[in-house]
């Protein structure tokens, strides 16, 4: 049985072992762990919210891990502590992370001021894991100044990270502005900063041209925040050129949002979104638990598989038979 009080104290004290155990607990799908996870998150709640949450996404091969490592090391040199939550594709066999981004940030992982945690997506769409928001809260309670969330990649649905962070950074390759057509429009409408990475060597001129093309292309999009024009910048994570300007832009976005009141409004909207997502997950789990104790669910599933009942109708029929939160003796 988890000693929630002791675990919370360990997290607040910045103990790495306690932090790892706490994240494992909140990510667990085991029914016996959920109550302990909820109690832990409630105990840590007064100590959360202080970090600058930064989301980083981009097409595969754009250099997300290299960028995060360079940024993390620079932030540490500025006297800050950094946590990285790298969301990985999951193994269909074990459910664990396939890539393990910690192995791709070797220098950053050796710094005591940094904490890197690969997190399996477990099939969750949106580029983030089901409990990324809860893990961010644990990392904040442990005292990290900046929490960076690296998504699986940019595709048709990897924009959920924007509902978890304060600043969303999109990385692009040195190429023509036509590449804007290859990224989902919704991602472009939600980003706060566009960075062309790998602006070095033979790709330098291509990166400079890409910046010009992207700036022209983005003029067609309305900024997500009033008063904030999305910067388009070039940098090289490999050589470190342009990194200071990118970090300054990330801070400038946070400061502008705080000055306008948009920062608090975004945080409040995110908290409400987390609530509805958690409610959906809880109701599904409870439905499976209740129906699993009767013949209702197997019979309904058999009808659905045999196409005797439409899935939506079967779901509605099941909901009508459930007693969420009801006293069984009443």
Buried (B, 14 or more C-beta within 10 A) or exposed (E): EBEBEEBBEBBBEBBEEBBBBBBEBBBBEEEEBBEBBBBBBEBBEEBBEEBBBBBBBBBEEBBBBBBBBBBBBBBBEEEBBBBBBBBBBBEEEEEEBBBEBBEBBEEBBEBEBBBBBBBBBBEBEBBBBBBBBBBBBBBBBBBBBBBBBBBBBBBEBBBBBBBBBBBBBBBBBBBEBEBBEEBBEEBBBBBBBBBBBBBBEEBBEBBBBBBEBBBEBBEEBEEBBEEBEBBBBBBBBBEEBBBEBBBEBBEBBBEBBEEBEBBEEBBEEBEEBBEEBBEEBEEEEBBEEBBEEEEBBEEBBEBBEEEEBEEEEBBEEBEEEBEEEEEEEE
